Amino acid sequence: MDVFWYGGPVPAGVAGIRQTETLEGVPENSLLFLDDKSCVQWDAIRGGRVYLVSDLPISTPLPEQVVGVIPRDTMVIQAIITLYTEMRESYDIGDRLIRSLNEKELAIQEKQKTMLRDSKRYNAIIRNASDLIFALGPTGKIMFCNETVQNYLVRGTKPVIGRALVDYVVDEDKDLVNEMVANGFRKGVPSKIETRFRLAGGRTGIFSCMSTPLSEDGRIYALSVIGRDITDIRSMQYRISLQAKDLTLMINGLSHELRNPLTVIGAYMKRIEKQDNGLKAKFAGTAFSGIHSSIQRIEEMIVRIEQYENMVNRRLVYARRNLLLLVSEVISRHPAAPEVAIEGNGRLMACTDACHVQTAFSRILDNAVETGSERFLVTLSRRDGFAHVSLRDYGPGVKDDIESIFAPFTSSDPMKIGLGLTEARMALAKIGSHIEVIPQANPGAVFTLRILMDRRNSIRDETP
């Protein structure tokens, strides 16, 4: 606390005071003593607390800045200095304490705001996460879940909480889920499993589930589980494995497929060389025709392999498409113009890639026409989240092993390349779909394209 003396000399024995020759440098919150011997204008007085020191009676009114008049007594002056200094220190301590409390209160309020904001963000992240997030009790029942679980597993507002998780798991995988719950509560260890869920849309999804025990006071009260949809990943792995298998069979089969026409060409060339001049011209026409046919087969083989490669590398473009229109376009463009009857749901829609669906249907239609059947039946239906496009012929049926008919260079007609069904299967694998075959439908065979109706994670209420 600053204490100033203005006017004559400071009384002897007074400590903690500074003499000043001007009032301009006196702070407004300081203690100021004015000597009555000083000449000062009242409006020039500055200071938080001002005392006039005088032993003479004062008859003129004092300005409001002056607190009062005190005698020129060392003990009085010193007492005022001590009292005022201690008072200001108390005020300062109080101010610091108040500021500290205010700062703490502000810090607490800011912390609460941060926690509330983080809580809202955390809840929003959980609520809108694309992963399944839920908590399981000791009996395997769902105690908590985010909206994604609700959207995946049930249709409408039917609650999931309180239901056993295994109620939504395919029968073959229920033991895996029960084992995960047992490991979490009995052993207190995290677990990771892959399981298949029966989803609200009717299809089956593959999920990678990671469980973590939640404990309090040394007791595990729940399992926190995060499930990630890996259906598309497994579908991609399946497609890549098919592609690798097809490629291996193509490489192995090319040597055989190319050897036959090359052998024919070589044989004709040798026979031409051995012929006499008189017979050479007569035989040349037949030889050149055989050579041309062999070269043409090689060219067709190259074209079909290129078609397969282009289909494998073709970019997927998803959109909601009417499957009846897609099938009708393929039938109308077919060069043999087969007689095809169409039955079933003409309004059947799927969110899929039209080009790949038409490629697959075109190849199985080619295969059906090659059976010699005079009529064909296309049936449109839906089941378990898949659209079924079934093509039935009335030919002799499929006598070979079902897996072998999809292998490259496999055909009942030696003049065909045998890549049609290989390409059809790969086209469907790219869109998460596949082909089912009834080899003997008495009569004929049935090839069914099982087309995933919606590849996305959201559950759609498709028109039946």
FENHUSUL-V490048 format. One record per helix or strand of 3 or more residues. SS is the DSSP state (h for helix, s for strand). FROM is the first residue (numbers start at 1). TO is the last residue. Records with the same first field share a line. If there is no record, write none. Layout:
SS=FROM-TO, FROM-TO
This chain:
s=3-6, 18-20, 31-35, 49-53, 66-70, 132-136, 141-145, 191-198, 204-216, 219-229, 318-322, 340-344, 349-353, 376-383, 386-393, 434-438, 446-452
h=42-44, 74-128, 147-153, 165-168, 171-187, 231-274, 277-313, 323-333, 354-369, 404-406, 420-430
